[in-house]
Amino acid sequence: MKYFISEKSVDAYTPPGHSDTCNRRLAGGSLGSLKNVEVIVGEMGPEGYAEGHAHAGCEQAMYIISGRMSAMVGEERAELEAGCLISIPAGVYHEISNPGPDRLKFLLIYSPPRS
């Protein structure tokens, strides 16, 4: 069982419906010791985006580490910066993008895990 995981030690992937996005799963599924939560570090280049979607039966939180994020959750739209948290209830439509000019880095937390 792994208790300590470095983002540099896990493979990067780009989720479907995302552009200029690199995610690294740190916990969830068979990775790490947590079974009821999924944790991912995401990075998005300037002009990168995640197409609108919803996660049925799964809550999501996004915490911005650095950069800026444009987000829509339900009918609400916001421009956010480092230190902000976005809470997305299960089944609620959302989309995000990086308005630039810098790379966006954020933490994604899902409960229960999607994987």
Residue pairs with C-beta under 8 A, 6 or more apart in sequence:
1 32
1 33
2 31
2 32
2 33
3 32
3 33
5 26
5 27
5 31
5 32
7 24
7 26
7 41
10 24
10 25
10 26
10 31
11 24
12 22
12 23
12 24
13 22
13 23
13 24
13 25
14 21
14 22
14 23
15 21
15 23
15 50
17 50
17 51
17 53
18 44
18 48
18 49
18 50
18 51
19 47
19 48
19 49
19 50
20 44
20 45
20 46
20 47
20 48
20 49
20 98
21 42
21 43
21 44
21 45
21 48
21 49
21 50
22 42
22 43
22 44
23 40
23 41
23 42
23 43
23 108
24 40
24 41
24 42
25 31
25 38
25 39
25 40
25 115
26 32
26 39
26 40
26 41
27 33
27 34
27 37
27 38
27 39
28 34
28 37
28 38
28 39
28 40
28 110
28 113
28 114
28 115
29 38
29 113
29 115
32 39
35 113
36 111
36 112
36 113
37 109
37 110
37 111
37 112
37 113
38 108
38 109
38 110
38 111
38 112
38 113
38 114
38 115
39 107
39 108
39 109
40 107
40 108
40 109
40 110
41 105
41 106
41 107
41 108
42 104
42 105
42 106
42 107
42 108
43 103
43 104
43 105
43 106
44 50
44 67
44 96
44 97
44 98
44 103
44 104
44 106
45 98
45 103
45 104
46 98
46 99
46 100
46 101
46 102
46 103
47 97
47 98
47 100
48 97
48 98
48 104
49 95
49 96
49 97
49 98
50 95
50 96
50 97
51 95
52 72
52 93
52 94
52 95
53 93
53 94
53 95
54 91
54 92
54 93
54 94
55 88
55 90
55 91
55 110
55 114
56 90
56 91
57 90
57 91
57 112
58 90
58 110
58 111
58 112
58 114
59 87
59 88
59 89
59 90
59 110
59 111
60 87
60 88
60 94
60 108
60 109
60 110
61 85
61 86
61 87
61 88
61 108
61 109
62 69
62 71
62 85
62 86
62 88
62 96
62 106
62 107
62 108
62 109
63 84
63 85
63 86
63 106
63 107
63 109
64 80
64 81
64 82
64 83
64 84
64 85
64 104
64 105
64 106
65 82
65 105
65 106
65 107
66 82
66 102
66 103
66 104
66 105
67 81
67 82
67 98
67 102
67 103
67 104
67 105
67 106
68 79
68 80
68 81
68 98
68 99
68 100
68 102
68 104
69 79
69 80
69 81
69 84
69 86
69 96
69 97
69 98
69 99
69 104
69 106
70 77
70 78
70 79
70 80
70 96
70 97
70 98
70 99
71 77
71 78
71 80
71 86
71 94
71 95
71 96
71 97
72 78
72 93
72 94
72 95
72 96
73 86
73 87
73 88
73 92
73 93
73 94
74 92
74 93
74 94
78 86
79 99
80 86
86 94
88 94
98 104
